[in-house]
Amino acid sequence: MSIKFYFSPYSSAVRTHWALEELGIPYEGVRMDLKAGDQKKPDFLKLNPNGKVPTLVDDGVPYFESAAINIYLGEKYGVAKGLWPKAGTQAHGRAMSWTVWAAASLLNAGTRIMINTSPEVPDEQKNAAQGESARKEFEGLLDLLDAELKDKPYVTGDSFTLADALLAADLWWYQMGVVPSLARWPHIQAWTARCMERPAFKRISTG
Ligand SMILES: N[C@@H](CCC(=O)N[C@@H](CS)C(=O)NCC(=O)O)C(=O)O
């Protein structure tokens, strides 16, 4: 096994970084300077033509899209370690559902909040009404996750999986701006605290 992981701190790569640390498999991390344009250099574009992190190369084959990378890692290295449910089980279907929900539904609403409210986006490109409607949608989605976590410690049941790592990584990031307080969602709050107590998260969260 030879894994190379191209990442940048506080980016989508956190999802994969957390997964790799949970799995405890050897990998070489390559820190990319996105401001300097490392991700647009020809050698990197050969690995990921999208020019984005995370990118993972496993035994010479490159993979992109953090959710897909995490699912790939879970299937290949996580099942035996109890960190990813076996394909074909109900737990596997649920892990997939929440992983894709985070990458598609929640991220879509979160991105629209950012585009329409971030101080880094020029005012003329922002639309307050669209920001407000995205926020309502985002909060409604968090209501669903909160209800899911009401009677179980992790999204697929009693044990932590890489689906929790991906979702909790996103919640960590959303708390830096999109949703500064989780007070409205007590079960999410308790679950993120549980996930963030894990040594793997502590190792990656310092940047
Ligand atoms: N949907 C992609 C998003 C990847 C992405 O947008 N990565 C950003 C960092 S969060 C990036 O590499 N940006 C550099 C650029 O666009 O030049 C994933 O989840 O992997």
The ligand as an ORCA input file, in Angstrom:
! r2SCAN-3c Opt
* xyz 0 1
  N     -16.309     18.917     -4.084
  C     -14.883     18.936     -3.916
  C     -14.476     20.329     -3.533
  C     -12.980     20.507     -3.581
  C     -12.607     21.957     -3.392
  O     -13.358     22.886     -3.778
  N     -11.450     22.193     -2.801
  C     -10.998     23.547     -2.614
  C     -10.565     23.751     -1.180
  S     -11.961     23.584     -0.093
  C      -9.818     23.803     -3.525
  O      -8.981     22.953     -3.726
  N      -9.756     25.019     -4.070
  C      -8.667     25.430     -4.884
  C      -9.124     26.057     -6.170
  O     -10.321     25.981     -6.480
  O      -8.275     26.634     -6.831
  C     -14.487     17.929     -2.827
  O     -15.267     17.712     -1.900
  O     -13.400     17.344     -2.929
*
